[in-house]
Amino acid sequence: MAKNGGKSEKERLYLGVDVGGTKVQASLVEESGARIARDRCRTPRDGGPEDVLSAIETAVAAAVKKAGFELADVAAMAVAVPGVVDPDSARVVVTPNMCLSGVDIGRLLGDRFDMPVAVGNDCNLGALGEKWLGSASWAESVVAILVGTGIGSGIVLGGKLWRGSREAAAEIGHIVMQIGGPKCGCGNYGCFEALAGRAAIERDIRAAVDSGRGSLVTQLTDGDLSVIRSGILRRALAAEDEVVTEIMHRAAEVIGHACLTVRHLIDPEVIVLGGGVMQACHAFMMPTIEEIVAADQLPGAREGGRVLLSALGDDAVVLGAVALARRLVGRSPFKRRFQKKQEYPKIDETSFGQITVKGKTHSRDVYILVNGKVKKRNKSLAKDTYGNSHVVGPKELDLVCRGGPEVIFIGSGQSGAAKLDEQGRKYLSQRSIGVEVLPTPQAVEAYNKSDRRKAALIHVTC
Ligand SMILES: [Zn+2]
């Protein structure tokens, strides 16, 4: 764009906006994919399209202001919408749970913000985000399955979304998996989503409770079973609640068979599982899913075809939107000449009890996140689980691996006292995140040398 022609590479910024059923999230993102600011606001429940556009405007303005920039500094934006969209005309065709059907959202927002605006389906963009910077960044063929209230999906082949002939590809939630099964929101019966989406899980829990079976969920929701959030499902699973365990096991089986269906149809290098239900309950569901996929009797010509968990979580959709915005202005992140690496701080030195990063000395363990920020290590995450801070497990990795690094360096202390436990290794391999556990001096050297998207957990003091 002529408007941005004079800008240096350093200043090129993009906006990714995720318009969800409950909240609108806007992120200001650098060309490398590093998020520099984010803001959210509630999606208006009543009112018309104008109210949703205003909510987008509020979130966008707040995110840009937070980072100390102006709208004129942004090269382009893309909006992710839950529904059928026509990316070519940047128009929303249908949003079943929102009032944007038929709205020329690209043109309206383009006029309002005076910048190019692209529009995409949220789950399609989630898949694109995982291909750009997430679990599937190394793969040419990716299918993402996002299990939330409903179940959405996206297919990315060679850095491009497979949109279908009618912009309706990858509606995996509506593949019929039980003929004559329960009615789906789409009007058909026995869809994948009507068996394993959160709304279906909630429906089955309510039916079990109505039939007289006791469940912890009644207590956890204060008796209001109208909405059972993913966090409640996780707590009920942790407490081995019989009703929830049974229903979630069934849902995991259905998801496992859906993965097999995807494999038999597309045979992608990676199937990425994400969405609120997977994020909250993956520890319980993944073993069942992996078991079903591993038991596949139909062979391929070689090994491969992995089923992984999302490395980006909530950010996948927004980052996919940024990838789309970049393509709109001719700077696709999948073209080699436009690939821009994140810049990382150099670790200057370590000695027992301290570490110096970018000239600043810290007298404690630190995390260096994938966006280059240095944070104090939260030792209580290890202590609460293991009784000491020498074991690194999933809870802590969930914090330090936010943003989906390709590799994490764990400095285990001068004498190598800290360890990564078996669950931690599994956490990383399920997200395709590489790991090097080394005594701190060697880990620092390896971190400084690596030119990959990286994170670090450096243990320097007990
Ligand atoms: Zn359906």
Residues whose N, C-alpha, C, O or C-beta is under 5 A from the ligand:
A	BS01	ZN	G173 H174 C184 C186 N188 C191
